[in-house]
């Protein structure tokens, strides 16, 4: 059985921007940074991702207009709820 990347399930809006333009947009936008404070009681985890997967997640979250944290939390919620 071949496992699909969890990012492959995310809807992506098409764009005419180049990879370089997207990366510049991501790095130049201060709102892209994860928020340290939240309204919920949270805990922090650290994970190791392959560089290519990290790059995909970063690009996908930029295209969605979400933080990487919001994307990962949403995907974890989806995964847990489908079991």
HTML snippet that shows the backbone in 3Dmol.js (N, CA, C, O; Angstrom):
<script src="https://3Dmol.org/build/3Dmol-min.js"></script>
<div id="view" style="width:600px;height:400px;position:relative"></div>
<script>
const pdb = `
ATOM      1  N   UNK A   1       0.840  -1.179   0.000  1.00  0.00           N
ATOM      2  CA  UNK A   1       0.000   0.000   0.000  1.00  0.00           C
ATOM      3  C   UNK A   1       0.891   1.250   0.000  1.00  0.00           C
ATOM      4  O   UNK A   1       1.790   1.375   0.831  1.00  0.00           O
ATOM      5  N   UNK A   2       0.644   2.144  -0.908  1.00  0.00           N
ATOM      6  CA  UNK A   2       1.424   3.369  -1.006  1.00  0.00           C
ATOM      7  C   UNK A   2       0.739   4.453  -0.205  1.00  0.00           C
ATOM      8  O   UNK A   2      -0.441   4.738  -0.410  1.00  0.00           O
ATOM      9  N   UNK A   3       1.483   5.058   0.711  1.00  0.00           N
ATOM     10  CA  UNK A   3       0.925   6.152   1.506  1.00  0.00           C
ATOM     11  C   UNK A   3       1.083   7.459   0.760  1.00  0.00           C
ATOM     12  O   UNK A   3       2.128   7.736   0.170  1.00  0.00           O
ATOM     13  N   UNK A   4       0.032   8.257   0.794  1.00  0.00           N
ATOM     14  CA  UNK A   4       0.046   9.565   0.167  1.00  0.00           C
ATOM     15  C   UNK A   4       0.539  10.588   1.181  1.00  0.00           C
ATOM     16  O   UNK A   4       0.254  10.472   2.373  1.00  0.00           O
ATOM     17  N   UNK A   5       1.268  11.575   0.716  1.00  0.00           N
ATOM     18  CA  UNK A   5       1.677  12.667   1.582  1.00  0.00           C
ATOM     19  C   UNK A   5       0.427  13.361   2.102  1.00  0.00           C
ATOM     20  O   UNK A   5      -0.517  13.580   1.342  1.00  0.00           O
ATOM     21  N   UNK A   6       0.403  13.716   3.402  1.00  0.00           N
ATOM     22  CA  UNK A   6      -0.772  14.385   3.941  1.00  0.00           C
ATOM     23  C   UNK A   6      -0.989  15.741   3.284  1.00  0.00           C
ATOM     24  O   UNK A   6      -2.108  16.254   3.289  1.00  0.00           O
ATOM     25  N   UNK A   7       0.066  16.333   2.717  1.00  0.00           N
ATOM     26  CA  UNK A   7      -0.090  17.613   2.033  1.00  0.00           C
ATOM     27  C   UNK A   7      -0.828  17.452   0.710  1.00  0.00           C
ATOM     28  O   UNK A   7      -1.439  18.400   0.217  1.00  0.00           O
ATOM     29  N   UNK A   8      -0.774  16.264   0.142  1.00  0.00           N
ATOM     30  CA  UNK A   8      -1.456  16.031  -1.133  1.00  0.00           C
ATOM     31  C   UNK A   8      -2.961  16.170  -0.982  1.00  0.00           C
ATOM     32  O   UNK A   8      -3.657  16.437  -1.962  1.00  0.00           O
ATOM     33  N   UNK A   9      -3.473  15.995   0.225  1.00  0.00           N
ATOM     34  CA  UNK A   9      -4.915  16.102   0.466  1.00  0.00           C
ATOM     35  C   UNK A   9      -5.370  17.544   0.628  1.00  0.00           C
ATOM     36  O   UNK A   9      -6.570  17.819   0.611  1.00  0.00           O
ATOM     37  N   UNK A  10      -4.433  18.464   0.783  1.00  0.00           N
ATOM     38  CA  UNK A  10      -4.788  19.867   1.011  1.00  0.00           C
ATOM     39  C   UNK A  10      -5.132  20.551  -0.307  1.00  0.00           C
ATOM     40  O   UNK A  10      -4.392  20.435  -1.284  1.00  0.00           O
ATOM     41  N   UNK A  11      -6.261  21.266  -0.331  1.00  0.00           N
ATOM     42  CA  UNK A  11      -6.574  22.021  -1.548  1.00  0.00           C
ATOM     43  C   UNK A  11      -5.596  23.183  -1.707  1.00  0.00           C
ATOM     44  O   UNK A  11      -5.320  23.905  -0.750  1.00  0.00           O
ATOM     45  N   UNK A  12      -5.088  23.353  -2.894  1.00  0.00           N
ATOM     46  CA  UNK A  12      -4.115  24.407  -3.148  1.00  0.00           C
ATOM     47  C   UNK A  12      -4.664  25.335  -4.219  1.00  0.00           C
ATOM     48  O   UNK A  12      -5.106  24.889  -5.278  1.00  0.00           O
ATOM     49  N   UNK A  13      -4.631  26.628  -3.930  1.00  0.00           N
ATOM     50  CA  UNK A  13      -5.075  27.609  -4.910  1.00  0.00           C
ATOM     51  C   UNK A  13      -3.972  27.800  -5.946  1.00  0.00           C
ATOM     52  O   UNK A  13      -2.806  27.957  -5.583  1.00  0.00           O
ATOM     53  N   UNK A  14      -4.323  27.789  -7.229  1.00  0.00           N
ATOM     54  CA  UNK A  14      -3.293  28.010  -8.258  1.00  0.00           C
ATOM     55  C   UNK A  14      -2.724  29.423  -8.174  1.00  0.00           C
ATOM     56  O   UNK A  14      -3.416  30.364  -7.785  1.00  0.00           O
ATOM     57  N   UNK A  15      -1.476  29.555  -8.538  1.00  0.00           N
ATOM     58  CA  UNK A  15      -0.825  30.858  -8.499  1.00  0.00           C
ATOM     59  C   UNK A  15       0.109  30.999  -9.697  1.00  0.00           C
ATOM     60  O   UNK A  15       0.623  30.013 -10.225  1.00  0.00           O
ATOM     61  N   UNK A  16       0.314  32.239 -10.110  1.00  0.00           N
ATOM     62  CA  UNK A  16       1.254  32.519 -11.194  1.00  0.00           C
ATOM     63  C   UNK A  16       2.625  32.908 -10.652  1.00  0.00           C
ATOM     64  O   UNK A  16       3.540  33.200 -11.422  1.00  0.00           O
ATOM     65  N   UNK A  17       2.768  32.913  -9.324  1.00  0.00           N
ATOM     66  CA  UNK A  17       4.024  33.323  -8.711  1.00  0.00           C
ATOM     67  C   UNK A  17       5.070  32.226  -8.846  1.00  0.00           C
ATOM     68  O   UNK A  17       4.758  31.035  -8.836  1.00  0.00           O
ATOM     69  N   UNK A  18       6.318  32.661  -8.972  1.00  0.00           N
ATOM     70  CA  UNK A  18       7.427  31.708  -9.016  1.00  0.00           C
ATOM     71  C   UNK A  18       7.746  31.246  -7.599  1.00  0.00           C
ATOM     72  O   UNK A  18       7.312  31.863  -6.626  1.00  0.00           O
ATOM     73  N   UNK A  19       8.502  30.161  -7.489  1.00  0.00           N
ATOM     74  CA  UNK A  19       8.917  29.675  -6.175  1.00  0.00           C
ATOM     75  C   UNK A  19       9.665  30.753  -5.408  1.00  0.00           C
ATOM     76  O   UNK A  19       9.472  30.918  -4.203  1.00  0.00           O
ATOM     77  N   UNK A  20      10.520  31.488  -6.114  1.00  0.00           N
ATOM     78  CA  UNK A  20      11.306  32.544  -5.464  1.00  0.00           C
ATOM     79  C   UNK A  20      10.396  33.644  -4.910  1.00  0.00           C
ATOM     80  O   UNK A  20      10.624  34.147  -3.809  1.00  0.00           O
ATOM     81  N   UNK A  21       9.366  34.015  -5.674  1.00  0.00           N
ATOM     82  CA  UNK A  21       8.426  35.048  -5.213  1.00  0.00           C
ATOM     83  C   UNK A  21       7.642  34.566  -3.997  1.00  0.00           C
ATOM     84  O   UNK A  21       7.411  35.334  -3.062  1.00  0.00           O
ATOM     85  N   UNK A  22       7.230  33.297  -4.006  1.00  0.00           N
ATOM     86  CA  UNK A  22       6.496  32.755  -2.858  1.00  0.00           C
ATOM     87  C   UNK A  22       7.370  32.712  -1.610  1.00  0.00           C
ATOM     88  O   UNK A  22       6.922  33.076  -0.523  1.00  0.00           O
ATOM     89  N   UNK A  23       8.623  32.266  -1.767  1.00  0.00           N
ATOM     90  CA  UNK A  23       9.521  32.205  -0.617  1.00  0.00           C
ATOM     91  C   UNK A  23       9.817  33.589  -0.061  1.00  0.00           C
ATOM     92  O   UNK A  23       9.904  33.760   1.155  1.00  0.00           O
ATOM     93  N   UNK A  24       9.974  34.581  -0.936  1.00  0.00           N
ATOM     94  CA  UNK A  24      10.206  35.950  -0.481  1.00  0.00           C
ATOM     95  C   UNK A  24       8.982  36.464   0.268  1.00  0.00           C
ATOM     96  O   UNK A  24       9.113  37.103   1.313  1.00  0.00           O
ATOM     97  N   UNK A  25       7.797  36.187  -0.263  1.00  0.00           N
ATOM     98  CA  UNK A  25       6.552  36.604   0.385  1.00  0.00           C
ATOM     99  C   UNK A  25       6.427  35.991   1.778  1.00  0.00           C
ATOM    100  O   UNK A  25       6.010  36.658   2.724  1.00  0.00           O
ATOM    101  N   UNK A  26       6.789  34.731   1.891  1.00  0.00           N
ATOM    102  CA  UNK A  26       6.718  34.045   3.179  1.00  0.00           C
ATOM    103  C   UNK A  26       7.686  34.673   4.173  1.00  0.00           C
ATOM    104  O   UNK A  26       7.309  34.978   5.304  1.00  0.00           O
ATOM    105  N   UNK A  27       8.929  34.866   3.754  1.00  0.00           N
ATOM    106  CA  UNK A  27       9.946  35.360   4.682  1.00  0.00           C
ATOM    107  C   UNK A  27       9.762  36.838   5.016  1.00  0.00           C
ATOM    108  O   UNK A  27      10.182  37.278   6.086  1.00  0.00           O
ATOM    109  N   UNK A  28       9.141  37.617   4.118  1.00  0.00           N
ATOM    110  CA  UNK A  28       8.950  39.043   4.362  1.00  0.00           C
ATOM    111  C   UNK A  28       7.701  39.362   5.183  1.00  0.00           C
ATOM    112  O   UNK A  28       7.547  40.491   5.650  1.00  0.00           O
ATOM    113  N   UNK A  29       6.820  38.401   5.364  1.00  0.00           N
ATOM    114  CA  UNK A  29       5.551  38.665   6.036  1.00  0.00           C
ATOM    115  C   UNK A  29       5.659  38.339   7.520  1.00  0.00           C
ATOM    116  O   UNK A  29       5.750  37.166   7.883  1.00  0.00           O
ATOM    117  N   UNK A  30       5.649  39.362   8.395  1.00  0.00           N
ATOM    118  CA  UNK A  30       5.784  39.104   9.834  1.00  0.00           C
ATOM    119  C   UNK A  30       4.588  38.353  10.413  1.00  0.00           C
ATOM    120  O   UNK A  30       4.716  37.736  11.471  1.00  0.00           O
ATOM    121  N   UNK A  31       3.435  38.387   9.756  1.00  0.00           N
ATOM    122  CA  UNK A  31       2.262  37.689  10.256  1.00  0.00           C
ATOM    123  C   UNK A  31       2.352  36.189  10.008  1.00  0.00           C
ATOM    124  O   UNK A  31       1.518  35.440  10.516  1.00  0.00           O
ATOM    125  N   UNK A  32       3.324  35.734   9.253  1.00  0.00           N
ATOM    126  CA  UNK A  32       3.501  34.310   8.980  1.00  0.00           C
ATOM    127  C   UNK A  32       4.077  33.591  10.201  1.00  0.00           C
ATOM    128  O   UNK A  32       4.002  32.367  10.307  1.00  0.00           O
ATOM    129  N   UNK A  33       4.649  34.365  11.115  1.00  0.00           N
ATOM    130  CA  UNK A  33       5.243  33.763  12.304  1.00  0.00           C
ATOM    131  C   UNK A  33       4.153  33.164  13.190  1.00  0.00           C
ATOM    132  O   UNK A  33       3.069  33.732  13.322  1.00  0.00           O
ATOM    133  N   UNK A  34       4.446  32.019  13.791  1.00  0.00           N
ATOM    134  CA  UNK A  34       3.485  31.391  14.693  1.00  0.00           C
ATOM    135  C   UNK A  34       3.257  32.289  15.907  1.00  0.00           C
ATOM    136  O   UNK A  34       4.185  32.913  16.421  1.00  0.00           O
ATOM    137  N   UNK A  35       2.024  32.338  16.344  1.00  0.00           N
ATOM    138  CA  UNK A  35       1.686  33.163  17.496  1.00  0.00           C
ATOM    139  C   UNK A  35       2.076  32.426  18.775  1.00  0.00           C
ATOM    140  O   UNK A  35       1.752  31.251  18.944  1.00  0.00           O
ATOM    141  N   UNK A  36       2.765  33.114  19.663  1.00  0.00           N
ATOM    142  CA  UNK A  36       3.199  32.493  20.911  1.00  0.00           C
ATOM    143  C   UNK A  36       2.029  32.332  21.877  1.00  0.00           C
ATOM    144  O   UNK A  36       1.998  31.377  22.653  1.00  0.00           O
ATOM    145  N   UNK A  37       1.080  33.241  21.839  1.00  0.00           N
ATOM    146  CA  UNK A  37      -0.056  33.191  22.752  1.00  0.00           C
ATOM    147  C   UNK A  37      -1.296  32.724  22.013  1.00  0.00           C
ATOM    148  O   UNK A  37      -1.548  33.121  20.876  1.00  0.00           O
ATOM    149  N   UNK A  38      -2.059  31.880  22.676  1.00  0.00           N
ATOM    150  CA  UNK A  38      -3.326  31.431  22.105  1.00  0.00           C
ATOM    151  C   UNK A  38      -4.396  31.518  23.172  1.00  0.00           C
ATOM    152  O   UNK A  38      -4.100  31.664  24.358  1.00  0.00           O
ATOM    153  N   UNK A  39      -5.640  31.426  22.740  1.00  0.00           N
ATOM    154  CA  UNK A  39      -6.749  31.442  23.685  1.00  0.00           C
ATOM    155  C   UNK A  39      -6.918  30.095  24.370  1.00  0.00           C
ATOM    156  O   UNK A  39      -7.535  30.012  25.433  1.00  0.00           O
ATOM    157  N   UNK A  40      -6.381  29.051  23.776  1.00  0.00           N
ATOM    158  CA  UNK A  40      -6.530  27.707  24.321  1.00  0.00           C
ATOM    159  C   UNK A  40      -5.332  27.318  25.175  1.00  0.00           C
ATOM    160  O   UNK A  40      -4.257  27.908  25.073  1.00  0.00           O
ATOM    161  N   UNK A  41      -5.539  26.323  26.012  1.00  0.00           N
ATOM    162  CA  UNK A  41      -4.436  25.728  26.749  1.00  0.00           C
ATOM    163  C   UNK A  41      -3.684  24.847  25.757  1.00  0.00           C
ATOM    164  O   UNK A  41      -4.260  23.899  25.222  1.00  0.00           O
ATOM    165  N   UNK A  42      -2.431  25.135  25.504  1.00  0.00           N
ATOM    166  CA  UNK A  42      -1.667  24.397  24.499  1.00  0.00           C
ATOM    167  C   UNK A  42      -0.381  23.842  25.089  1.00  0.00           C
ATOM    168  O   UNK A  42       0.049  24.229  26.175  1.00  0.00           O
ATOM    169  N   UNK A  43       0.207  22.940  24.356  1.00  0.00           N
ATOM    170  CA  UNK A  43       1.525  22.422  24.690  1.00  0.00           C
ATOM    171  C   UNK A  43       2.360  22.426  23.419  1.00  0.00           C
ATOM    172  O   UNK A  43       1.826  22.360  22.312  1.00  0.00           O
ATOM    173  N   UNK A  44       3.643  22.502  23.584  1.00  0.00           N
ATOM    174  CA  UNK A  44       4.550  22.564  22.439  1.00  0.00           C
ATOM    175  C   UNK A  44       5.153  21.188  22.195  1.00  0.00           C
ATOM    176  O   UNK A  44       5.508  20.477  23.135  1.00  0.00           O
ATOM    177  N   UNK A  45       5.266  20.819  20.911  1.00  0.00           N
ATOM    178  CA  UNK A  45       5.969  19.595  20.552  1.00  0.00           C
ATOM    179  C   UNK A  45       7.023  19.935  19.507  1.00  0.00           C
ATOM    180  O   UNK A  45       6.889  20.917  18.777  1.00  0.00           O
ATOM    181  N   UNK A  46       8.042  19.140  19.442  1.00  0.00           N
ATOM    182  CA  UNK A  46       9.075  19.279  18.412  1.00  0.00           C
ATOM    183  C   UNK A  46       9.050  18.030  17.561  1.00  0.00           C
ATOM    184  O   UNK A  46       8.964  16.918  18.082  1.00  0.00           O
ATOM    185  N   UNK A  47       9.126  18.208  16.241  1.00  0.00           N
ATOM    186  CA  UNK A  47       9.155  17.072  15.331  1.00  0.00           C
ATOM    187  C   UNK A  47      10.289  17.276  14.333  1.00  0.00           C
ATOM    188  O   UNK A  47      10.729  18.400  14.093  1.00  0.00           O
ATOM    189  N   UNK A  48      10.746  16.190  13.766  1.00  0.00           N
ATOM    190  CA  UNK A  48      11.753  16.235  12.725  1.00  0.00           C
ATOM    191  C   UNK A  48      11.072  15.910  11.410  1.00  0.00           C
ATOM    192  O   UNK A  48      10.439  14.863  11.272  1.00  0.00           O
ATOM    193  N   UNK A  49      11.202  16.814  10.438  1.00  0.00           N
ATOM    194  CA  UNK A  49      10.635  16.615   9.100  1.00  0.00           C
ATOM    195  C   UNK A  49      11.759  16.572   8.083  1.00  0.00           C
ATOM    196  O   UNK A  49      12.757  17.278   8.225  1.00  0.00           O
ATOM    197  N   UNK A  50      11.604  15.756   7.069  1.00  0.00           N
ATOM    198  CA  UNK A  50      12.561  15.840   5.959  1.00  0.00           C
ATOM    199  C   UNK A  50      12.488  17.251   5.361  1.00  0.00           C
ATOM    200  O   UNK A  50      11.417  17.857   5.317  1.00  0.00           O
ATOM    201  N   UNK A  51      13.616  17.760   4.910  1.00  0.00           N
ATOM    202  CA  UNK A  51      13.661  19.129   4.377  1.00  0.00           C
ATOM    203  C   UNK A  51      12.656  19.348   3.257  1.00  0.00           C
ATOM    204  O   UNK A  51      12.020  20.399   3.191  1.00  0.00           O
ATOM    205  N   UNK A  52      12.509  18.368   2.380  1.00  0.00           N
ATOM    206  CA  UNK A  52      11.575  18.509   1.254  1.00  0.00           C
ATOM    207  C   UNK A  52      10.133  18.637   1.749  1.00  0.00           C
ATOM    208  O   UNK A  52       9.360  19.435   1.220  1.00  0.00           O
ATOM    209  N   UNK A  53       9.777  17.853   2.759  1.00  0.00           N
ATOM    210  CA  UNK A  53       8.421  17.925   3.310  1.00  0.00           C
ATOM    211  C   UNK A  53       8.192  19.265   4.007  1.00  0.00           C
ATOM    212  O   UNK A  53       7.110  19.843   3.900  1.00  0.00           O
ATOM    213  N   UNK A  54       9.196  19.756   4.714  1.00  0.00           N
ATOM    214  CA  UNK A  54       9.104  21.066   5.363  1.00  0.00           C
ATOM    215  C   UNK A  54       8.874  22.154   4.318  1.00  0.00           C
ATOM    216  O   UNK A  54       8.048  23.045   4.512  1.00  0.00           O
ATOM    217  N   UNK A  55       9.602  22.076   3.218  1.00  0.00           N
ATOM    218  CA  UNK A  55       9.438  23.055   2.140  1.00  0.00           C
ATOM    219  C   UNK A  55       8.037  22.998   1.546  1.00  0.00           C
ATOM    220  O   UNK A  55       7.432  24.033   1.264  1.00  0.00           O
ATOM    221  N   UNK A  56       7.520  21.775   1.356  1.00  0.00           N
ATOM    222  CA  UNK A  56       6.156  21.622   0.834  1.00  0.00           C
ATOM    223  C   UNK A  56       5.132  22.212   1.789  1.00  0.00           C
ATOM    224  O   UNK A  56       4.207  22.908   1.371  1.00  0.00           O
ATOM    225  N   UNK A  57       5.304  21.931   3.073  1.00  0.00           N
ATOM    226  CA  UNK A  57       4.385  22.456   4.080  1.00  0.00           C
ATOM    227  C   UNK A  57       4.421  23.977   4.104  1.00  0.00           C
ATOM    228  O   UNK A  57       3.379  24.630   4.177  1.00  0.00           O
ATOM    229  N   UNK A  58       5.612  24.532   4.044  1.00  0.00           N
ATOM    230  CA  UNK A  58       5.774  25.988   4.057  1.00  0.00           C
ATOM    231  C   UNK A  58       5.095  26.632   2.852  1.00  0.00           C
ATOM    232  O   UNK A  58       4.394  27.634   2.989  1.00  0.00           O
ATOM    233  N   UNK A  59       5.305  26.054   1.676  1.00  0.00           N
ATOM    234  CA  UNK A  59       4.698  26.590   0.456  1.00  0.00           C
ATOM    235  C   UNK A  59       3.175  26.430   0.485  1.00  0.00           C
ATOM    236  O   UNK A  59       2.439  27.348   0.123  1.00  0.00           O
ATOM    237  N   UNK A  60       2.718  25.263   0.916  1.00  0.00           N
ATOM    238  CA  UNK A  60       1.278  24.998   0.970  1.00  0.00           C
ATOM    239  C   UNK A  60       0.592  25.939   1.949  1.00  0.00           C
ATOM    240  O   UNK A  60      -0.483  26.460   1.654  1.00  0.00           O
ATOM    241  N   UNK A  61       1.198  26.161   3.103  1.00  0.00           N
ATOM    242  CA  UNK A  61       0.589  27.061   4.087  1.00  0.00           C
ATOM    243  C   UNK A  61       0.569  28.493   3.563  1.00  0.00           C
ATOM    244  O   UNK A  61      -0.379  29.233   3.825  1.00  0.00           O
ATOM    245  N   UNK A  62       1.599  28.888   2.829  1.00  0.00           N
ATOM    246  CA  UNK A  62       1.624  30.236   2.243  1.00  0.00           C
ATOM    247  C   UNK A  62       0.502  30.387   1.219  1.00  0.00           C
ATOM    248  O   UNK A  62      -0.174  31.415   1.178  1.00  0.00           O
ATOM    249  N   UNK A  63       0.312  29.372   0.406  1.00  0.00           N
ATOM    250  CA  UNK A  63      -0.752  29.423  -0.597  1.00  0.00           C
ATOM    251  C   UNK A  63      -2.134  29.460   0.042  1.00  0.00           C
ATOM    252  O   UNK A  63      -3.058  30.067  -0.501  1.00  0.00           O
ATOM    253  N   UNK A  64      -2.273  28.815   1.186  1.00  0.00           N
ATOM    254  CA  UNK A  64      -3.550  28.792   1.899  1.00  0.00           C
ATOM    255  C   UNK A  64      -3.751  30.045   2.762  1.00  0.00           C
ATOM    256  O   UNK A  64      -4.854  30.300   3.245  1.00  0.00           O
ATOM    257  N   UNK A  65      -2.676  30.826   2.951  1.00  0.00           N
ATOM    258  CA  UNK A  65      -2.765  32.009   3.800  1.00  0.00           C
ATOM    259  C   UNK A  65      -2.856  31.668   5.277  1.00  0.00           C
ATOM    260  O   UNK A  65      -3.435  32.420   6.061  1.00  0.00           O
ATOM    261  N   UNK A  66      -2.279  30.527   5.655  1.00  0.00           N
ATOM    262  CA  UNK A  66      -2.313  30.061   7.042  1.00  0.00           C
ATOM    263  C   UNK A  66      -0.888  29.876   7.553  1.00  0.00           C
ATOM    264  O   UNK A  66       0.061  29.782   6.775  1.00  0.00           O
ATOM    265  N   UNK A  67      -0.760  29.825   8.860  1.00  0.00           N
ATOM    266  CA  UNK A  67       0.549  29.518   9.436  1.00  0.00           C
ATOM    267  C   UNK A  67       0.799  28.019   9.322  1.00  0.00           C
ATOM    268  O   UNK A  67      -0.140  27.232   9.195  1.00  0.00           O
ATOM    269  N   UNK A  68       2.053  27.636   9.367  1.00  0.00           N
ATOM    270  CA  UNK A  68       2.387  26.218   9.340  1.00  0.00           C
ATOM    271  C   UNK A  68       1.777  25.519  10.550  1.00  0.00           C
ATOM    272  O   UNK A  68       1.326  24.379  10.448  1.00  0.00           O
ATOM    273  N   UNK A  69       1.764  26.190  11.677  1.00  0.00           N
ATOM    274  CA  UNK A  69       1.169  25.627  12.887  1.00  0.00           C
ATOM    275  C   UNK A  69      -0.313  25.332  12.675  1.00  0.00           C
ATOM    276  O   UNK A  69      -0.786  24.243  13.001  1.00  0.00           O
ATOM    277  N   UNK A  70      -1.046  26.306  12.128  1.00  0.00           N
ATOM    278  CA  UNK A  70      -2.480  26.101  11.887  1.00  0.00           C
ATOM    279  C   UNK A  70      -2.718  24.935  10.928  1.00  0.00           C
ATOM    280  O   UNK A  70      -3.652  24.155  11.112  1.00  0.00           O
ATOM    281  N   UNK A  71      -1.872  24.820   9.910  1.00  0.00           N
ATOM    282  CA  UNK A  71      -2.003  23.721   8.956  1.00  0.00           C
ATOM    283  C   UNK A  71      -1.797  22.372   9.650  1.00  0.00           C
ATOM    284  O   UNK A  71      -2.597  21.453   9.475  1.00  0.00           O
ATOM    285  N   UNK A  72      -0.728  22.256  10.432  1.00  0.00           N
ATOM    286  CA  UNK A  72      -0.407  20.990  11.090  1.00  0.00           C
ATOM    287  C   UNK A  72      -1.487  20.624  12.104  1.00  0.00           C
ATOM    288  O   UNK A  72      -1.916  19.471  12.153  1.00  0.00           O
ATOM    289  N   UNK A  73      -1.930  21.581  12.909  1.00  0.00           N
ATOM    290  CA  UNK A  73      -2.979  21.313  13.902  1.00  0.00           C
ATOM    291  C   UNK A  73      -4.257  20.849  13.197  1.00  0.00           C
ATOM    292  O   UNK A  73      -4.897  19.894  13.637  1.00  0.00           O
ATOM    293  N   UNK A  74      -4.628  21.520  12.106  1.00  0.00           N
ATOM    294  CA  UNK A  74      -5.814  21.125  11.353  1.00  0.00           C
ATOM    295  C   UNK A  74      -5.697  19.720  10.783  1.00  0.00           C
ATOM    296  O   UNK A  74      -6.650  18.942  10.835  1.00  0.00           O
ATOM    297  N   UNK A  75      -4.531  19.396  10.241  1.00  0.00           N
ATOM    298  CA  UNK A  75      -4.322  18.065   9.664  1.00  0.00           C
ATOM    299  C   UNK A  75      -4.312  16.981  10.737  1.00  0.00           C
ATOM    300  O   UNK A  75      -4.831  15.888  10.510  1.00  0.00           O
ATOM    301  N   UNK A  76      -3.735  17.261  11.890  1.00  0.00           N
ATOM    302  CA  UNK A  76      -3.753  16.297  12.993  1.00  0.00           C
ATOM    303  C   UNK A  76      -5.191  16.071  13.449  1.00  0.00           C
ATOM    304  O   UNK A  76      -5.594  14.930  13.677  1.00  0.00           O
ATOM    305  N   UNK A  77      -5.966  17.140  13.584  1.00  0.00           N
ATOM    306  CA  UNK A  77      -7.378  17.009  13.954  1.00  0.00           C
ATOM    307  C   UNK A  77      -8.133  16.151  12.941  1.00  0.00           C
ATOM    308  O   UNK A  77      -8.902  15.270  13.323  1.00  0.00           O
ATOM    309  N   UNK A  78      -7.912  16.410  11.645  1.00  0.00           N
ATOM    310  CA  UNK A  78      -8.567  15.628  10.598  1.00  0.00           C
ATOM    311  C   UNK A  78      -8.195  14.153  10.719  1.00  0.00           C
ATOM    312  O   UNK A  78      -9.059  13.280  10.633  1.00  0.00           O
ATOM    313  N   UNK A  79      -6.929  13.883  10.915  1.00  0.00           N
ATOM    314  CA  UNK A  79      -6.442  12.515  11.005  1.00  0.00           C
ATOM    315  C   UNK A  79      -7.061  11.792  12.198  1.00  0.00           C
ATOM    316  O   UNK A  79      -7.518  10.656  12.071  1.00  0.00           O
ATOM    317  N   UNK A  80      -7.075  12.445  13.341  1.00  0.00           N
ATOM    318  CA  UNK A  80      -7.616  11.816  14.557  1.00  0.00           C
ATOM    319  C   UNK A  80      -9.118  11.570  14.421  1.00  0.00           C
ATOM    320  O   UNK A  80      -9.616  10.536  14.865  1.00  0.00           O
ATOM    321  N   UNK A  81      -9.830  12.492  13.824  1.00  0.00           N
ATOM    322  CA  UNK A  81     -11.292  12.377  13.698  1.00  0.00           C
ATOM    323  C   UNK A  81     -11.704  11.289  12.704  1.00  0.00           C
ATOM    324  O   UNK A  81     -12.806  10.751  12.816  1.00  0.00           O
ATOM    325  N   UNK A  82     -10.848  10.950  11.736  1.00  0.00           N
ATOM    326  CA  UNK A  82     -11.210   9.955  10.732  1.00  0.00           C
ATOM    327  C   UNK A  82     -10.997   8.529  11.232  1.00  0.00           C
ATOM    328  O   UNK A  82     -11.536   7.585  10.654  1.00  0.00           O
ATOM    329  N   UNK A  83     -10.243   8.368  12.262  1.00  0.00           N
ATOM    330  CA  UNK A  83      -9.953   7.013  12.784  1.00  0.00           C
ATOM    331  C   UNK A  83     -11.177   6.392  13.400  1.00  0.00           C
ATOM    332  O   UNK A  83     -11.117   5.262  13.885  1.00  0.00           O
TER     333      UNK A  83
END
`;
const viewer = $3Dmol.createViewer("view");
viewer.addModel(pdb, "pdb");
viewer.setStyle({}, {cartoon: {color: "spectrum"}});
viewer.zoomTo();
viewer.render();
</script>
